[in-house]
Amino acid sequence: MVPSSVVAVVPSSVVAAPSSEEGAVVPSLEEEGVCRPRYHPMEGRSTFEEIGRSPLRRGAIDKIELLKPEGEAMRPDEAWGLRWHSCAHPLSHRYMEVACDKRSLVVLAADVSRVDDLVELVESVGPHIAGLKTHVDMTEGFTIGEWGRVVDVAKKHGLLIFEDRKFADIGRVTETQMGGMYDIRSWADLVTSHSISGPDIVDGIAAAWDSVQRIGGVLLLAQMSSRGNLLEVGYTDSTIEMGTASPHVIGYIGNGSNPDEISSLREKVGEGRMIWTPGVNLSAEEGALGQRYGHPSNAILAGSDAVIVGSGIHKSEDPVAAAKAYGEATWAALMSR
Ligand code: 5FU
């Protein structure tokens, strides 16, 4: 797998961030230094690390010819305001740029079990989405070679690939689970993790990416959308504390079905991390097996940066029209917040 060349512009004054025990300093984009989050296996600590200085920040990010919906792309700093300037993780900027190019804050939850169907779905809705979320372990007859087709089609449409693995084990085991038959470390840009086992899980994930010379971002589950979940306010607060201390944590999963919960999460998280929200559907009825839904516009207005939409798109009679409708609703909400 080709090593990632994704970088971000951050102030050089905060590049040598302290170890995760001390809490990492979260950089902002006020100066033109280029850095990436890095796990140091020998020292067992994580820092932001300067890797050069360049005025050509956009040029440093993988260039991909995007198939875009009609309309002029907006400059991401204008569209995202403080979020653009405050988020330090390089992949957060990549996501925000793609969202501007596509005029969509939709991450497709591609919950289909055949690679052929997955590729066809992403190929068709690609121009209207900004990210691709997978559950690789639902793939029937998985082979890493076939999975390469999913990676290719995501890249073709400029999409970050987000494996919603919801890791929850100790750091060492999680590092191993990033490899194995699915080899998540070699193709996923983002993964989800629970915080239940403590902060070392994040370094375990980062160590796995480091071992294949890639960087990635972790979304910690601070809230969930499912009925009766046990992620109560105290747990959410501790999760944010854990995330704030690590340069690898790009942001949090919030409950997209409840704008009040999203607003409260945003207030606690501040501007420096992403909040991505599942539990979103244009027809906000109850979903299957305890899933709850809210409206995409409300989620974005409440402070979410990406709505994660599954059945609202892949179960629709016209997935392209549905993806377009979700994209338009989320973009309009971003423009008015
Ligand atoms: F962390 C979470 C959560 O709290 N709720 C979720 O629904 C993740 N999800 C994922 O979002 C879930 O695993 C599905 O892949 C997706 C939602 O799919 P839906 O069809 O839009 O309900």
Residues whose N, C-alpha, C, O or C-beta is under 5 A from the ligand:
A	BS01	5FU	A109 D111 Q223 M224 S225 S226 I253 P278 G279 V280 G287 Q291 I308 V309 G310 S311 G312
